[in-house]
Amino acid sequence: MSNQLSKEKLAYFKEKLLQMRKETEQEIESVPNQGPNESIQELANFDNHPADMGTEQFEQQRDAGLNLMREDRLKEIDDALGRIDDGTYGLSEKSGKPIPEERLEVMPIARNLVEEEE
């Protein structure tokens, strides 16, 4: 089944994906990459209140979790760019049916039709 998207549309989605990739990389870089004790050292001049340390630990775990999500998104973006290159972008990986442009507009990394998602 051939791709229903024109060359112009594919170029448009490629540009959109590249922009998403850049923004995601910037989000990953903006999170300070420090070990659990480094930022607690900043608190060392003050009383190390357990709640402060707990908050600090929570924030680090949250940041680490967000970064994992961002790295997953980066992989999804790279996979979508790969599908543009191999001519399968815009086609469902499950059924091979065309993914509506409206869906790709909202979610350029979509792999399947909405009704095919678990």
C-alpha positions in Angstrom: 0.0 0.0 0.0 1.6 3.3 -1.0 1.8 6.2 1.3 -1.1 8.7 0.9 1.0 11.7 2.0 2.5 14.0 -0.6 6.2 14.9 -0.7 5.3 18.3 0.7 3.3 16.8 3.6 6.2 14.4 4.3 8.6 17.3 4.3 6.3 19.2 6.6 6.0 16.3 9.1 9.8 15.8 8.9 10.3 19.4 9.9 7.8 19.1 12.7 9.5 16.0 14.0 13.0 17.6 13.8 11.6 20.6 15.8 10.1 18.2 18.4 13.5 16.4 18.6 15.3 19.7 19.2 12.9 20.7 21.9 13.1 17.3 23.6 16.9 17.4 23.6 16.9 20.9 25.1 14.5 19.7 27.9 16.9 16.8 28.6 19.9 19.1 28.8 18.1 21.6 31.0 17.7 19.1 33.8 20.7 19.3 36.1 22.5 16.0 36.0 23.8 15.6 39.6 24.1 12.7 41.9 21.9 12.4 45.0 24.4 14.0 47.4 25.7 16.9 45.3 22.6 19.1 45.7 22.1 18.0 49.3 25.6 19.5 49.9 24.0 22.9 49.1 21.8 22.3 52.1 24.7 21.2 54.3 25.2 24.8 55.5 21.7 24.6 57.0 20.2 22.0 59.2 19.7 18.9 57.1 16.1 18.6 57.9 14.7 15.2 56.8 11.9 16.9 54.9 14.3 19.0 52.9 16.3 15.8 52.0 13.0 14.0 51.1 11.9 16.9 48.9 15.3 16.9 47.2 15.2 13.2 46.6 11.6 13.4 45.3 12.7 16.2 42.8 15.6 14.1 41.6 13.5 11.1 41.1 10.8 13.1 39.3 13.5 14.7 37.1 15.0 11.3 36.4 11.5 9.9 35.5 10.8 12.9 33.2 14.1 12.4 31.5 13.3 8.7 30.9 10.0 9.8 29.3 11.9 12.4 27.2 14.4 9.8 26.1 11.5 7.5 25.1 10.0 10.4 23.1 13.3 10.9 21.4 13.4 7.3 20.3 9.8 7.6 19.1 10.8 10.7 17.1 13.8 9.0 15.6 11.6 6.0 14.7 9.1 8.3 13.0 11.9 10.0 11.0 13.1 6.5 10.0 9.6 5.7 8.7 9.7 8.9 6.6 13.0 7.8 5.1 11.8 4.2 4.4 8.4 5.3 3.0 6.2 3.9 5.7 5.4 7.1 7.6 1.7 7.7 7.9 0.8 4.1 7.6 -0.4 2.0 10.6 2.2 -0.6 11.7 -0.6 -2.9 12.7 -2.9 -2.8 9.7 -1.0 -0.9 7.0 -4.0 1.5 6.7 -3.3 5.2 6.3 -3.2 7.2 9.5 -5.5 10.3 9.1 -3.5 13.5 8.7 -5.5 15.0 11.6 -3.9 12.4 13.9 -0.4 12.9 12.6 -0.9 16.7 13.0 -1.7 16.2 16.7 0.8 13.3 17.2 3.4 13.2 14.5 5.0 10.1 16.1 1.8 8.0 15.8 2.4 4.4 14.7 -1.1 3.2 14.5 -4.7 4.3 14.1 -6.4 5.5 17.2 -8.7 2.4 17.4 -5.7 0.1 17.1 -4.0 1.5 20.2 -4.2 -0.6 23.3 
